[in-house]
Structure formats: C-alpha cells, structure tokens
Amino acid sequence: MMTTKFNLLGISCLVLMLSLSACKKDKKTENTEEAVQFKTINDEYGRQLILHGLNTSSGAKGAPDRMPWIAESDVEREATQLGFNFVRYLIFWDFVEPEKGKFNTDYLNEVQKRVEWYTDRGMYVMLDMHQDLYSLEFGGDGAPKWAIETDGADNTVMDGPWWLQNISPAVINAWTNFWEYDKYKYLQDHYIEMWKFVMNHFKNNSHVIGYDLMNEPWGGDLIKTFISGDFESKQLTAFYNRMIPELRKVDNNKYLFFESAPAPVTFGVATRLKKLNVSTDKLVFAPHVYPLGTHEGKPYSPADKKMVQDWLKERSKEVVRFGGIPLLCGEFGLSPTVKDFDVYLKEITGIFDDNLWHWAYWSNDDGGWSPLRSDGTETEIAQYLVRAYPKATAGSIKNFNYDWDRKVFEMEYTANPSIIQPTEIFVPQRYFPNGYNLDIETSSTYTKDFNESNQTLSLKVDQHADVKVKITAK
C-alpha cells in the first residue's frame, strides 16, 4: 500500500511540476531578433553535412559486454539500403571506468571495432555517453557502482513507466549529489577524466565526428529541475562550462554535443540552460523530442501536435541564444502501432529538414520502434525515415525539402569550387523505381554521376554559383 500511495503522489507531483514549468517563461529566451551567423557541421573537406541516422543501440544498455546486437552486415544495410550517413553510438561510464581511476582499454577496443564498421563506409559516428536512472544499480545504465552517493536512501521500485523510477529516493539522491560539485567534487572530476580517456582513444579517426557529453542529464532534485530551473541554469550550465574546456585540451577538432534536461524540454518547454561560457566553434545543441502521448503508446493527438510546434518554437529560439550553433535531435521515435505514427514522422522530419537540423532516430534495435528487424526486413517505420537528402554539400545550403507524398526533392545551395569533393545527395531508388528526372539551374558548368550501390548522386560545380536542384520520379 505504501508503494502505491508513493507512486500516486509521485505521478501527481510530476504532472503538477510539468504544468507549472510549462507556464513559466524565461524572458531572456523571448528575444530572437538579434543577428546571428548560423554555424554548420562540416566534414574534413569543408562540405556542409546533414546527418541522418539511428541510435545503436538500446539493447546495449543491459548487455553483459555493453555491446550492441549489430553485425557488420547491419551497418552495411544502414549505409546503402537506408542511406544513413550517421550513427549515435551508445557507450557507458561503468564499462569505461569500472574501478575508480582505472580505465578499460579492452572495452574501447571492442567499441572501436564496431565504430570502424561505420567509419570505413564513410559514415560519421557520435559517441554518446549514455545513462538512464543514473546507473545499472537502479535498473538503468550509466554510472559505475563506486560513483553512486545515495546518503543511504532507499531504492524504492516504482510501478508504471520505467522513467517513474526517477523519483525513487536513491535515484534522486544519486543525481543530486552528482551535481553538488563542492560536496562531491570527485564525481564530476572523474567523469571528465573518463571522457578524456575516450577522446584520446578515438581522436585520430576523422569520421568519429564528436561526442554527446551526457545522455538526458537529470537533476534529481525535483524543485530545481521543474520549478526554480536551478538545475539547468546553474548546475548543468556550470558542469558544461567546467567540462568543455578540459575536453578541448585533448581534442579541439571534433564536435561536442550537449543536451538539456529531458523533461520537460522533450515536451516542448524551453530549456533553462544558459549560453555557455565557451567557444561556440564545433559546439552542437542535442535535445530530444518525445510528445508525451506517443511516447506512452497513445495516438498522435492535437495535444501532441502542439507539443511538437512548441518544441520547434523553443528550439529555434535556443539555437540563436546559444550563438547560432547547429542542432541535432539525438532521439525521437515511437511505435508503429501508434495511430497516426506516419503523420508524426512526416511532420517531425519535415521540421528537421526545414531548419537544416540533424537527427538520430531511436533506435535500431530489432523490431519495436525500429525501422529494422534482425532478419534484414524493414518495419513500417523505415519508409518514413528513408528520404532524399543532401548528405554532404560542397558549399552552403540555403534550403532543401523532400516531399514524401509527391516524392519530390528540391534544394538550393551556393557552390564552393575550392572544396575538392562533390556534393552528395541520397536518392533512394525505392521511391524512384523507374529512374528520376534531374533539373539543375546554375550559371556554372557542372558534372554529375550516380552511384547505384549507395544510391548517391554526386554533383561537381565548377564555379562559385547558386545552384537549384530538383529531383522528380519518371
């Protein structure tokens, strides 16, 4: 009975806090009129990238070796059949630093083998230091046992969705103490040193494009997380300001991806994160989006649609406030059993395209929410993720759009002939079974080529010129 009462109290508190935080406005986020030069993610040749891919993988969280289920053939399918050029690859603190101050090279060597399945195919890898519920000790994943400070609190197991475990006293205290830097300095210091070890291991692979510093950082203290906003505005901001300069000492060439707190930001509420006191070069904002209803298996409703529009509005303001940095949505997804799941996927991927934002779908695990099954067949999700898009552009993208219903791709960009590699556009043959018409408008001469094995159109424009591309089915 005590457990049931505690669950009901916890759910009520969370609902109340979400409502209050959704109503509270941060006046500093309202000003979006300032001029800002938007930054891009670029490859080693200087081409502007648009990153599309999957998370690999949820199943690694509880695997005895923390490895994903994938074989190299699965990566090949993602690169060629699905046309993805990116993966958000999950790694875990408890396996990188299983004992305090002792790092696990054997684990990173196994990670490296799988990372190279991607990078050998020209795909880009972001290593994501993943956590849920702080640690495996609480039924999640992330921190090693030695890095748990609960002050003796009870780990009460909650009934209901897995994320409700976040209000277990032990989980609350573990997170609260992690963010209390003055009291438990060693926790964040070890976390930073652990990241340095990882970065040293991968810094020579140019296609390891960067690092997601912490998956869904959670505040623990519910008042600071939902009401005052002190978790994001003070503690999380200070954490990033402390960590990023230290990591730059190891590798200044890769992108660092930083996240907001998951809730209520994933539901369309503004983050309370402050603009970081670090260089914005190679810095990327990486929030997640999960409308509350679809996440819990309910139809894509008007309430969820509003959350998506609020998410777009707030994220648009935040990338300006953070200095015009790129945005990569590190997670979005839902079950194909959800009514109107296709409507949601068309809408959210359209939002990403319209804003030149990047994404990683959650996730590539067999079946369920995934676009793939282990036998190589596709689920209903796949057709809404596979789309024509500019994988790499030798110049600066003005806009692009893929109309999923009409199967029409359009793009405008300014070509930069000093970039030696061509513009590459993924053109999925499944949507153009009889071939395609290619219309190019530009004042420059150009050459084109199509690689059937990876379904990629290459364009080399000879002069600095504006280019319009339109691809339609024959």
MILONU-636014 format. One record per residue: x, y negated, z of N, C-alpha, C in turn. Coordinates in pm, whole numbers, plus 50000, padded with zeros to 5 digits. Layout:
XYZXYZXYZ/...
//
This chain:
500835012150000500005000050000500874987450000/501994987650077502864975850080503424973049941/503774983849868504334982049735503314975549643/502064980249649501014974649564500784960049596/500714956649724500504942749762501654934049716/502864939249730504034931449690504034929249540/503634939649462503564938249317502564927549277/501384927849341500354918149306500814904049341/501474902749455501984889749495503044884949396/503904894049358504974890349265504424886149130/503464893749077502864890248949502184876748958/501444874449067500754861649084501744850149087/502854851949159503864841449167504474838449031/504774849148955505364847148824504414839748731/503144843648732502154836948647502044822248686/501994819448816501904805648862503134797748820/504304803648837505534796548804505644793848655/505234803548574505244801548430504334790048392/503154789448456502214778648426502784765148466/503364764448584503914751748630505084747248544/505974756748510507144752948433506754749148292/505694755248239505254751648103504694737648099/504174732748213503564719548216504604708648243/505704712348303506704702348341507564698848221/507734686048191508514681548078509834675648125/510874678448050512144671848074512234660247976/512134648048026512044636447938513274635247850/514384640647894515604639347816515544647547687/514654657347680514564665547559513634659347456/512954648347491511964642847400512584634647288/513794629447308514394620747208515114629047102/514514630146984515134637746874515474628646757/515474615446782515674605946673517154603146645/518024607246738519434604246721519984611346597/520894604346527521524610246409522494621046455/522454632246387523334643346424523784650546298/525034654246295525584662046184525474676746222/524614684046154524384697846190525564706646147/525994715046238527114723946213526594737346156/527504744946099527134757746037528074768646087/527684780946059528574792446082529214795845949/530544796445947531264798445822532204810445832/532464816545717533394827845716534824822845699/535754832045688537164828345681537524820945554/536654821345453536894814045328536254800245327/535464797445428534774784645434533344785145385/532864796945345531484798045299530514797045416/529384790545391528334789445492527584802745497/527514808445617526854821345635525424819545683/524564828845643523274831045707523314845445755/523194847345885523374860645945522024867245971/521834879045914520654887345937521124901145980/520534906646086520944919946126520134925346241/520654936046301519964943246407520814943246534/520174945946646520874948846771521244963646774/522474966446813522964980246823523574982446960/522924989947047521544993647039521044994847182/519724994747196519124996047329519495009247395/519595019647313519895032847367521255033847433/522155024247403523485024647464523445021047612/522385014147655522335009347794522505020447896/521805031547874521855042347971522655054347924/523325053147809524125064447759525325066747850/525695079247875526805081847967528105075047927/528325073447795529545066847748529305052447703/528065047447719527645034047679527815031747528/527745042347451527865041247307526495042247242/526285034947130525025036147057524935049546987/523725053046945523465066046882523975066846739/524365055846679524585054946535525755063446486/525655067546360526765073146285527155063046178/528285065346114528745055846013527755054745897/527055065445868526055065245761524915055545791/524605053745919523555044245957523995029845930/525265027045953525805013845923525795011445773/526155021645697526125020545551524725017045502/523735023345562522345020545522521965006145556/522375001245672522074987445708522714977645610/523944980645569524674971345483524164971445340/523744982845289523394983945148521884984645125/521224994145189519784995945168518974984345224/519374979445343518624968745408519224954945383/520474954545341521104941845304521544933345421/521694938945538522114931045653523604928145647/523994916645698525414912945699525934910545840/525184915345940525474911546079524964922146174/525614923246290525114931546399525424924846531/524464925446622524694921546761524944934546836/526204936646872526644949546925526774948647077/526024957247149525964956847294527184963347358/527804956147452528834961847537528474958547682/529204964647779528744964147918529914962148014/529684952848108530704949448207531134961648287/530204970248326530584981348413531524991248345/531554991348211532505000148142533774992848101/533714979648086534934972148057535794971048183/535144968948299535874967548425535224976448532/535364989548517534684998648610535194997448753/536454993848769537014991148901537504976848903/537404970749015537764956649029539204954148983/539334946048878540664942548827541294952848738/540594964048709541144974548623540264975648498/540884973348381540144972848257540294985848178/539244988948105539105002048041539395000947892/540655002847854541045002247714540415013447634/540265025247692539675036547620538255033247573/537495026347658536125022447620536155013047501/537035002847508537084993247397537614999547270/538455009547281538915016647161537745023847092/536855029547172535675036147114534725025847054/534575014447121533785003547064534394999046931/535724997846931536424993146811536165002246691/536135015246712535855024546601534525021246536/533525018846618532185016146565532095002046507/532764992646570532794979046516533394979146376/534414987146356535064987546224534194994246118/533225002346158532255007246059531524995445995/531264985346075530604973246023531584964345948/532684960946013533584951045954534254956245827/534474969245817535054974945694534104973345576/532824971145603531824969045498531514954245478/532324945645538532144931345521531064925445609/530534933245704529524928045795530214920845912/529474911845973530004904146085529444909646216/530294909846318529934915746447530014905046555/528934904046632528954896246755528874906146871/529844905846958529834914447076529004907747185/527984914947231527034909647329527274916347463/527674908347564527834913947699526434915347758/525914927447753524504929547781524274932547929/523124927947976522654931548110521134930948111/520554939248195519134938548232519064942248379/518344934348457518194937048600519534937548672/520504930548618521824928748673522734940948659/522224953048688523114964648694522344977648677/523064987848636522515001448631522025005948768/522625000548873522255004249009520795000849040/520214991448965518824987348986517914992048874/518415001648796517625006948686517794999348556/518764990248551519014982748430520364986148370/521174975948348522524977848295523284965048317/524614965748308525394953548321526544954648418/526384948948536527494947248630527914960548694/529204962148721529664973948794529214973348940/529264984749005528784985649143529554976349235/530864974949211531684966749301531324951849293/530594947849189530244933749170528814930649213/528264939049300526894937049348526934932149492/526374920449516526264914749651524784912549680/524174921149761522734920049786522404915249927/523414913150011523184909350151522304919550223/522394932050178521654942750243520174943450208/519744935950108518324935850071517894949150012/516634952250030516064964749982515794963949832/516134974649760515834975349617514444981449600/513414973249615512034977849603511704980749458/511234992649430510884996549293509464991949264/509314984049158508024978349124507244987349028/505944987349040505084993448939504844983348828/504694988248705504384979248595505564977748501/505584967048419506644964948320508014964848386/509024969448311510374970448367510894957148420/510524946048351511074933148388510564928248524/509484934548575508964930648706509954933948816/510884943048788511914946448885512804934348919/512734923848835513504911848862513114905248994/511914908449047511544902449176511764912049293/512494922849267512964931149379513944923049462/513854923449594514764915549678516244917949648/516604930449619518004933349592518464926949461/517614927549358517964921349230518044906149245/517074900349317517094885949341518394881849410/518774889149512519984885449586521244887649504/521284898349426522464900849342522694889249246/521624884649182521744873349090522034860449165/521324857949274521524845649349522974844349393/523534855349439524914855049486525914853749370/525604859349255526494857749140526634842949104/525544835449115525584821349076526094812149188/526234817549310526764809449421528294809549414/528834801349326530264802049297531124798649418/530714789149497531514785449613531594796749715/530544804849723530494815549822531064828649769/530784831649641531234844249582532024841449454/533064833649468533864829249355534394840949272/534714851949338535354863149269534474869149160/533144868049174532254874349076532384867748939/532234854848933532364847948805533794848148754/534754847248843536154847648801536494860948734/536014871848791536254884948730535504886348598/534304880748593533524881348469534294874448356/534884862948385535654855648285536904863348245/537604869048341538804876948309538444889248228/537304895148258536834906748181536614902848035/536014891248012535794886447876537124883847805/538094878547876539404876147815540024889147766/539854899647844540374912647806539704917447676/538404915947667537684919847547538154911647427/538274898747445538644889947335540044892747285/540954895647373542314899247331542304911847246/541384920947278541314933547204540824931447061/539924921847039539264920546909539654907946831/540544899746884540764886746823541394887446684/542024898546648542664899446517541744904746408/540524908246443539554912746343538714900546303/538944895446181538284883046140536784884546127/536284896946111534844898946097534154901346231/534904901946340534284900446472534124885446487/532914880746456532734866346438532594858846570/532244866246678532134859246804531554867646915/531194860847025530834867647148529614861047213/528624869247247527454864647323527814865947470/527954854547539528624854147669527884861647779/526554861647776525774869647869524354871047815/523894883247805522514885447762521544881047871/520594872647834519474868647919519884866048064/520734856148085521144852948224519934849348309/519844855948422518674854348509519084847248637/518224838348688518604830148802518514836848936/517684847448947517484853549078516504845549161/516954834449212516124825549292514964820349206/513734824049241512584820949155512244806049156/512484799349266512224784849271513174777549177/514474780949184515454774449096515224778048950/514734790148924514534794648787513314788248724/512184788148797510924784048737510454769948776/510754765448896510154752948943511124741148929/512224741349003513134729849001513984729348875/514234741148814515104741748697516574741148731/516904741448862518304740148903519174751648855/518564763248833519384774348785520024770748652/519214766848555519784763648423520544750348426/519934740048482520524726648473521814725348552/521954732948660523144731748744524004744348738/523464755748777524304767648792524734773648659/523794775648568524144781748439524984772148355/524634759448355525434749548283526864749348336/527014749548469528354749548529529124762148493/528434773448488529044786248450529644785348310/528864780448215529364779248077530504768948069/530364757848140531444747848139532724753248200/532594762448293533754768648356534364779448265/533514787348202533984799048128534534795547990/533834787147916534194785047775535614779647758/536064769547833537454765147817538474776047846/538154784847942539064795847972539134805747855/537994808647796537984817947683538664812047560/538554799047543539214792547429540724793747435/541254795547555542704797547569543154810647505/542244820347499542564833347440542364833147289/541264827247245540914827347102540054815047073/540594806046994539884793846959539234794646822/539294806346759538834807646620537444813746607/536964820446709535694827346698534564819146760/533354822546722532174815546773531794821146910/531404812046997530884815847128529394812847130/528614823047161527154822247162526684821647307/525894811547340525414810347477523894810447478/523344816347582521894818047593521314809447705/520044806947694519264801247802518784812447893/518114809048002517394819148078516314825047989/515994837748005514994843847915513594838247935/513114838148058511774832948085511914820048163/511094810148127510014810648029510394806047889/511714805047860512154799647730511664808347615/511684821647633511244830447525509784828347488/509004822147579507584819647554507324805747497/508384798247465508204785347401508414773247489/508854775347613509094764247705510524759047684/510734746247711512054740247695513044746147795/514284747947751515334751647845515744739547926/516224742148049516734731248134518254730148124/518854738248036520304737348018520694723147978/521804718348032522364705547993523294707447873/523544696447803524554697047699525894700447763/526584710147706527794715047770528934705047752/529784704547852530924695447852532134702247789/531924707647669532974714547594532844710547448/533854713747369533774711047226532624718947164/531884712547075530784719447007531254727346886/532534726646852533054734646741532924749446774/532384756746682532204771346695531424775046821/530424767046849529504769646960528114771646902/527414782046946526114785646889525134788147002/523944782246990522854784847085522154797647042/521924806847137521424820147101520234824347187/519124817047184517944820747262517204832447201/516294838247278515434849047229514004843947218/513184850947139511774847447130510934860147142/510034860247240509104871247261507754865547305/506814863347215505484859447261504974869547363/504384864547469504064873047584503134884547548/502124881847465501164892447431501784903447349/502454899847240503014910147152504104918147222/504834911647313505874918747388505274930247469/504044928047519503384938147602502424946747520/502524946247386501744955147301500354950347267/500064937647289498744932247259498764925747120/497584923647059497524917646925498184903846921/498654900146802499234886946782498104876746782/497954870046894496774861946923497044847146899/495994838746901496204824246894497124819147005/497044825147123497934820947232499394823847197/499634835547137500984838947094501454829746982/500554826646889500914817546781501334803946836/500644799246938501024786547000502394787547065/502674798947130503984800847189505084799947083/504824805946966505814805646858506024791246810/504954783646793505094769846750505784761346856/505474763946983506174756847091507654760547092/507944773247068509334777847063510084770446952/509474769346835510084762046724510334747546762/509334741046820509454726946856510574724646957/510614732847061511624730847165513024734347118/513154745247041514484748846992515014738346894/514114732546814514534722246719515114710146793/514494706346903515004695246982516314698847051/516404711247096517584715147175518844716047091/518764720846968519984721546887520514707546858/519614697846851520044683846838520694679246968/520034681947079520554677447209521894683747241/522114696147196523384702947222524484698747125/524164689747031525204684546943525114689346799/523924693346754523764697846617524364711546589/524414719846693525044733046678524094742746609/524634753646552523774763746490522934771146595/521904777846548521064786246634520994800246576/521204809946661521004824046626520034830146725/518894834846678517954841746766518484855846789/518974858346909519634871046938518694882646953/517414879846981516424890546993515044885446956/514344893346877512914892146857512464905846809/511204909146833510744922146788509434925946853/508844936446801507574941446853507294955046791/506264961446842505864974546790505004973046666/505154981946567504274981546450502854985646481/502614990446603501234993746642500464981346686/501164970146705500514957646745499714952146628/498484948546653497644942746547498274929646498/498374928346367498944916546301500434915146327/501124926346351502584925646368503234919946243/502644923046126503214918246000503074903045988/501964897746035501764883146033502834876346117/503074882046235504084876246323505464876546258/505854888046201507184889046143507354879846024/506334878245942506424868645831506594854445884/505834851045987505904837446041507254834546105/507734843646187508964840646261510184840746168/510244849946074511374849945981511314837845888/510094833245854509954820945777510464808945852/510194808445983510724797646067512244797746067/512834809646081514284810546080514844805245947/514254809745835514734805445704514614790245687/513474784845722513224770545701514234761845775/514754766845887515684759145970517144763445953/517394772645859518744777945837519284784445964/518384790946040518774797846161519064812446133/519814818546221520294832246206519514841446301/519554854746275518794863446364519344877646371/519014883946485519264898246507517994904246565/517414913646494516164919946537516444930246646/515504931246741515634941246848514714953146819/515304964846798516684968046777516724979346674/517854986046659517954996446557517745010446613/517245011646736517045024946795515995032746716/516105045846720515255054746642513775052446670/513035048346566511585046746580511215035046669/510005035746727509565025046817509475011746745/510175001746799510194988446737511124987946616/511924997946597513004997546498512484998046355/513254992546260512934994546119513375008046067/514065015946150514675028446104514305040246193/514345051946131514285064546205515615071746185/515925080846275517225087646267517355096446145/516225100246084516305108645963516535100345837/516715087345853517015078845738515815071945678/514615075745720513425069245668513175056145743/512315047845685512025034745743510655034745811/510545026645915509255024245978508565012645907/507355009345950506614998445888507284984945909/508184984146007508854971546038509804967345926/510464976945862511564973945771511184964245661/510014966245600509654958345483509524943545515/509334939945643509194925945680510514919745725/511564927945734512894922945766513784922245643/513584931545552514354931545427513824920245340/514704911145302514274899345228515454893745149/515164886645042516214879544970516694867945056/518004866345064518574855245142520014852945102/520554840945125521954838045091522894842845200/523554853945176524454859545276525644850345301/526204844845194527364835845204527284825845090/527454813145121527304802545022528594794645010/529124793844887530334786044860529954771444845/529634765444955529164751744956528274749345075/527354740045060526474736045170525024738245131/524304746045211522904749145182522024737145219/521164733345126520144723245157518894730045211/518454740745145517294748245191517214761345114/516504770845170516174783045097514884788645153/514234796845072512954802445112512704815445037/512214825345110511764837545046510284839345075/509474838944970508034841044982507774855944974/507514861745090507394876345096506204881345012/505104874045011503914878544939504094877544788/504714866644741504894864744597506194870844548/507074874644640508404879844607509174869944521/509274857744573509994847044505511024841344601/512274840144553513344834144631513754821044565/513884810544647514354797644598515404792144693/516364785144634517474779944714518034767544647/518454757844729519184746244681520454744844764/521574742644695522804740344768523754731744685/524754726244752525804718644685527044727244680/527474730344558528604739444540529924732544571/530844740144630532194735444660533174744444585/533694739844470534554748544388535904751844451/536274744744559537544747844624537474760844705/536244765644731536074778444800536234789544697/537194798244718537564807844614536574819444599/535844822544705534894833544700533534828444652/532754837044585531484832544527530364831644630/529294824844592528044825444667527444839344647/526954845244757526394858744751524954858544804/524044863244720522624863544754522134877944750/521554882444858520984895944863519654895944789/519524904744689518314905744608517824920244616/516924923344710516504937444731515744942844612/516284953244553515684958944432514304964844458/514014968344582512694973844614511584963944581/511904950944587510914940644556511004935544413/512024940044342512204936344202512504949044122/511584958844124511864972144066512124971743916/511604962143847511814960943702512824950243667/513614946143767514564935443746513994922043787/514774911643764514334898443806514744887843704/513994876943706514364865143627515154855743716/516294851243664517154842243739517194828743669/516684818643738516714804943686517684796743769/518664790843703519674782743771519694768943707/519554758843790519654744943743520874738643807/521824734343723523014727643773523704720743656/524454710243686525214703143583526554709843555/526884719843633528174726643621528034739543542/529154743843484529204757443429529334767243545/528934779443522528974789543627529034803443567/529404813043651529354827243614528544834643717/527974845943675527144853743766527414868543746/527154876043851527344890543846526424896843950/525954909043922525104916044019525704929644050/525904932144180526444944944228525274953644272/524984964044196523824972344227523994980344355/525224983944389525434992344508525064985144637/525324972144643524934964744764523864954144736/523284954644615522144946244577522454931344596/523634927244556524084913644580524394906344450/523794894644435524054885744323525174876144362/526204875244278527314866144302527284854844200/527434842644249527474830744162528754823144190/529484819644082530684811344095530454798744013/530314787544081530054774644017531384767244005/531644761943885532984756943854533274742843904/532244734543918532464720843963531634717844088/531994706844153531194702044265529874697144208/528784703944242527494700644182526374706344267/525204700244253524004705744314523524717444231/522994727544301522554739844234521184743544287/520274746844194518984752144230518884766344174/518484775644262518364789844223516934794244247/516364801144148515034807044164515054821244110/514604830544190514564844644151513124849444159/512624854644048511254859744043511274873643979/510284881544011510204895143957509814894943810/510364904143734509934905843594508594912943587/
//
